Amino acid sequence: MSGPEPPAPPGAVVTPTSGSEREPILDVLRGFALLGILLVNVALMRGPELYGIFAGELPDPSTGIDRVADGAVSWFAAGKFVSSFSILFGLGAGLIVNRSLAAGRAPRGLLARRYAWLLLFGLAHMVLLFPGDILFVYGVTGMVLLAFVNVRPKVALWWSAGLLAAVTLVTTAFAALAGIFEGMAGDAAAEDPFTTAFEDFFSRRQEQAAAAFTEGSYLDIIVVHAWQSLFIQGGQLFVIPWLLGLFLFGFAVTRAGIPLNLREHRATLRRAAIIGLGLGVPLNAVLGLVDPLMLISGGAGDGINTGLLVAITFVQQAGAPLLAVGYLSGLALLSLRIGPIGPLAAVGRMALSAYLAQSLLALVVFAGFRQYDQLSSAGSLVVVLGIWIVLLIVCPLWLRAFRFGPAEWLWRSLTYKRRQPMRRRPTQEQPTD
């Protein structure tokens, strides 16, 4: 699969990318993807409805402005921003590999440390702040990516296409079979003792979550997070092949040299934007028919039409990455025309810190101010907007004084096994990975 790694010459050191080598448009794309993820995550943060879905209950149909909010999030956000961030994660891996090989160093050890620490950050994040954490499964998938660090860009691209196609076919087939078997079982499944016990278990977890967030202590919330992490993270492990396909796409694009020469690849970006947006927007329209939580749960629950389940499964796997490519390409073209959007680039440079901050701020609102299970879909988007505003103001201010976000500083120091300088000198540019 891969050739031998070059020997490391004595004294060669790999360091974070210097400011003169960075492409600020990539930070804009990271910031855009990072903020967009909160549009979907807030559905998990605002209440215990996911437990109800696992217990076999469909969410009550939303109406009015809430229906518009749910439809827009499902259509334009669900699956798209995690796809965008996954592509950019693979892009970051490609940048590290390029830099390591240029220094004559083997990249696997550096990347392995990077992903091992990300696993630990994810474990802490899911229990302390948000059980829907993506860092843990990214760390696991990153470890698998190590097997591909020396493959040629075209080979990585073929692996990406093959994995995404295989996952789409398999998951769509399983959705069809699940619908058929559910229809054949009929009322017998509802009377099955195992099904009844399963639903009762999640109903109790739903009650526990509501009590912890509305009248319990932070320790009670941690217990709820730990339970919910088991279910959500266990399910996310099954999407590793899909994530790996997206990682490999970003990795292949980077190894081909496109991200650091965006101006020379305007035509490629234009074609990607036209195809991604032109096909992705109408293809994803079917997702607007369902609640975002139904997409997060993978269509769990009783009563969903088999045809609709098959359609949304296919679109989530194939259509969401297509629209994500359209988003990223279109925003890159816009940034080439008008210049990088400063506040968005600052959020992107502090992506890990901003991701953790999103969860912390949401926890303060929903637990600290007792808004858990109180806000509607539209109301929770107001919270999202408020968190966006905070990050878009705080991140640029932070980077005036510091080279990294606090989480990035810790991650880089651990990854490179050297304490990174934190404060900026007056004329010092800011590095990134």
N, C-alpha and C positions, 0 to 999 in steps of 0.2 A: 504493500500500500504506500509506503514512504521510503525514501532513500535514507542513507546514513546522515546523521547530523554532523556539521563541521566541527572540528576540534576547537576548543576554546584556548586561544593564545594566552600566555601568562600576562596578567595585569589588565586584560580586557574587562571593562565594566559596562553593564547596561544600566542606563538611568532613565527616569521619566522623560518624555519628549520635551524639548525646550520650547520656549515661546516662539522663537523664530521659525520652528518647524511645524507649528500647529496650523490647522485649517479651521478658522473660527466658524465657518458654515457648518462643520460637523457638530460643533457645540450647540448651534441653533437647532439642528435636527434632534440632538439628544434632549434638549430642553423641551422641545415640542412633544416628543414621545413621552417624556417623563410626566409632564403636566396632563397629557391626555389620558394616561393610565388611571388617574384619579377619577375621571368621569365614570369608569366602570367599577372601580374598587369601592366607591362610596355606597353602592348598592349593598355590599357586604357590611360596611361599617355602620350603616344607619339603623339597623335592626336585625332581629333574629329570623327573618322570613326564610332564609336558606334552610334552616332546620325544618320548617314546615314543608318545603319542597321535598326534602329527603324523607319526610314522614308521609309523603304521598299526596300532599295538598298543593294545588296550583294557586299562585298568587291571585288575589282578587283583581279582576280587570280594572285598569285605571281609566279615568275619564278626564275630559277637558285638558287643561294644561299639563297634567301629569301624564296623560296618554301621549301627548306630543313629546314630552321629555323622554319617556321610556322609548318611544319609537325612534327618536333621533339618536339616543345613546346606543341602542341596539344596532341601528343601521350604520351609523358613521363612526362609532367608537369601539364597540365590543369586538375584541379580537384584532382590531387594526393597530392599536397603540402598543399592545404587547408584541405584535408582529414587528412593528417598527423598531421597538426597543431591542428585540431579539436580533434583528438584522444589524443594528448598530453595535450590539454586543459582539457579534462575530467580526464586525469591522474593526473594533478595538483590539480583538485578538490578532487580527491580521497585521495591525500596526505594530504590535509588540513583537510578532514574529519577524517582520521586516527589519525592525531595529536590532533585534538580537542577532539575526543572521549577518547583518551589515557589520556588527561588532565582532563577528566570529564566534559568537556564543550559541550554545544549544538552547532553544527557547522553552523546551518542555519543563525544566525545573522551575523557571520563573513563573510560567503559566500555572503549573501545578500548585505552587504556593499561593498564587493569586486566587485561584478557585477554592482552595482549601479554606482560606480565611473567609471567602465569600459564603461558604457553607455555614461557618460559625456565625457570621453576621446574620444570615438568614434565620438560623435557629433562634437567636436572641430576638430578632425582629418579630417573628411569628408569635412568640409567646408573650412578649412584653408589650407589643404595639398593635400588630395586625396579623391575624392567622392566614390571610390570603397572600402572604409574602411570596415574592417571585425569586428572591436572591438564592434561597436554598436550592431550588430546582435548576437555576442558572449555574450554580456551582457544580452540581452533579453533571449537567449537560456539558459544561466546560471541561470537565475531566474526560469525557468521551471525545470531545473535540481534539484532545491532545494526540489522538491517533492520526489526525489529518494534517498536522502542522507542516509537513514537508511535501504534501501533494501539490501538483501543479494547479493553477487556477481553474483550468477547464475541467480537470478531474473533480475538483471540489464542487464545481457548478453542476456536474452530472450527478454527483452524489446528492446534492441538495434537491435537484429536480426529482430524482428517484425516490428519496425519502418522503418528500412532500406528496408525490403522487401515490405512493404505497399507503401512507397514513390516511390520505383522503379516501382511497378505495376501501380500505379495511374498516375504517370507522363508519363510513356510509353504509357498508354492507351490514355491520353489526346493528346500526340503528334500524335498518329495515327488518332484520330478523327479530330484534327486540319488539318492534311494533307488531309484527305478525304473531309472535308467541303470546304477547300480552292480550291481543285480540282473541286468540284461541282459548286462553285461560279464563277470560271473562271474570265472572263473579267469584269463581273458585279461588282465584289468587287472593282476593280480598279477605277470604275466610281462612286462608292458610295460617296456621299458628306462627310460623316463622315470620311471615309478612306482618302479622299483627304485632308481634314482639318488636320487630324492627321499627315499625311506625311509632309504637309507644315509646321506644328508647329515644327517638329524635324529638318526640313531643315533649318529653321531660327535659331534654337538653334545651329546647326552645324556651321553656318556662324558666330554667336555670339562668339562661343568658339574659332574659328580660329582667329578672330579679337582680342579677349582679350589676347590671349597668344602671338600673334605676334607683336601687337602694343599698347595694352592696359596697364592699371595699375594693381597692385596687387588687388585692390578693384574690378576691372572688372573680374579678375580671380576668386575671391571669389564668385561673383554673378554666374558665370558659374558653379562653384563647387556646389553651393546651388541648382541650377536647376538639375544638373546631379545626385546629391545625392537623390533627390526625386524619380527619376526613378530607380536608381540602388538599393537604400536601400529598396524601396517599393517592388521590386522584390525579394530581399534577405529575406524578412520576410516570404515568401512562402517556403523557404528552412529550416525553423526552425525545423520541424520534422526530416529532414535528418540530420541536425547538431546535434540534440539531440540524435539521434541514434549513431552517432560517439562519442559524449561526453560520452554516457553511456557505450560504448565499452571500452574506456580508463578508465573510472571510475571503471568498473567491474574488469578489469585487475589489477588495483592498489589495490582495496579493497581485492583482492585475494592474494596480497603480491608479485606479480611477479616483478614489476620494481625495488624494493629495494633488490632483490635477483636474479639478472640477471644471475650470474654465475651458480646458481643452476638450472636454467631453460634453459640451452643451447639447450637441445633437443626440447623444445617447440618453442624456437626462430628459430631453424633450420627448423622445420616443417612449421612454419609460413612463413619463407623466401622462402622455396621451393614452397609452394602453392601460396603465393602472387605474386612472380616473375614469376613462371612457368605458371600460368593461367592469371595473370594480364597483362603481356607484350603483348601476342598475342591478348587478349580480347580488349585491348585499342587501337589496331592498327587502327581500323576504325576511331578513332578520328583524326588520322594523315591526313585524307582526307579533313579536313575542317580548315578554318582560326580560330585561337584562339578566335578572337572576336565573331565568330559565337557561340562558346561554352559559352562564357561569357553572350551573349544575350539570350541564350536558344533556338537558332535556329530561331530568329526573321528574318523578311525579306522575300522577294518574291523569288520564283524560286528554293528553296531547295527541293530536291527529298524527297517524303514522306517516302520511305523506309529508306533512309539515316538519316532522322530526327528521326525516331523511333529507329534506331540502336544507334545513338549517344546519344539519351536521356537515353536509357537503360544502355549503357556503362558508361555514366557520373555518374549515380546513383549507379550502382552495381560494375562496373569494376574499377573505380577510387579508392574507399576505399580498394579494394582488392590489388591493386598495392601499395597503400600507406602502408599497413601492410607489404608487401614484402620489401619495402624500409626501413622501420623502423627496422624490424627484421634483415635484412641483415646488416645494418649499426651497429646495436647493437652487432651482432656477430663479425664484423670486429673490433669494438672498444674493445671487450673482448680479441681479439687476439693481436692487436698491441698497445692497450692502447687508452685512449680518445685523440682526436685530439684537442690540446690546443686552437688554435684560433677559431675553430668552437664551442667549449664549451663556450668560452668567449662570443661569439655572443648569444648563447643560454641562458646564465645567464643574459644577457641584452636584452632579446627578445623584450620587449615592447619598450625600447629605440631604439633598432635597427630597429624595424618596422617603427617607426615614422621617424627615420633618413633616411631610404630608401626613404620615400615619400618626405622628405625635399630635399634630394640630387637630386632626379629625377626632382622635381619642379625647382630647380636651373638650371639644365641642359636644360630642355625643355622650361621653361619660361624665366629664367634669361639670358641664352645664346641664346634664340630665336631659339631653335631647334624643337619646336612644329610643327608637320606636315611636318617635313623635313627629318626624318630618316626612312629608310626602316626597315623591320623586323630584318634583320641581323644587320643593323647599331644600332638598339635599344638594341640588345643583347650585343654590345660593351659597351654601357652605363651601362647595368646590371653588366657586369664583372668589370667595374671600381668601381661601388658602392660596390660590394662584396669585392674588394681589400681594399677599405677604411675601411669598417666595420671590416674585419679580422685583420687589423692592429690597428685600434683605440680602439676596444673593449678590447683586452688584455692589452693595455697600460692604459686604464681608470681603469681597475680592479686591477692594481698594487697599485693604490692610494686609491680607493674607494671600499666600500663593495657592492654597488648597482650601476646600471645605474641610471641616473637622473630621468627617468620616473618611474622606479621601486621603487626608494626611495620615491617619492611622493605617488605612489599607495599604498605601504605598510604602510606609515605613516597614510594615510587616512583610510585604511582598519582596522588597529589595533588601531586607535585612539591614537597613540603615535608617537612622532617624533623619527624616527629610526636614530641611529648613522650612519653617512655617511662615514667618513674617516676610513680607516683601521689602526689598530695598527700594528706594525712591525711583530708580530707573530700571527695576527688574521686571522682566516679563513673566507671565504666569505659565507654568508648564501644565501638561496634561498627558494622559495616556491615550 
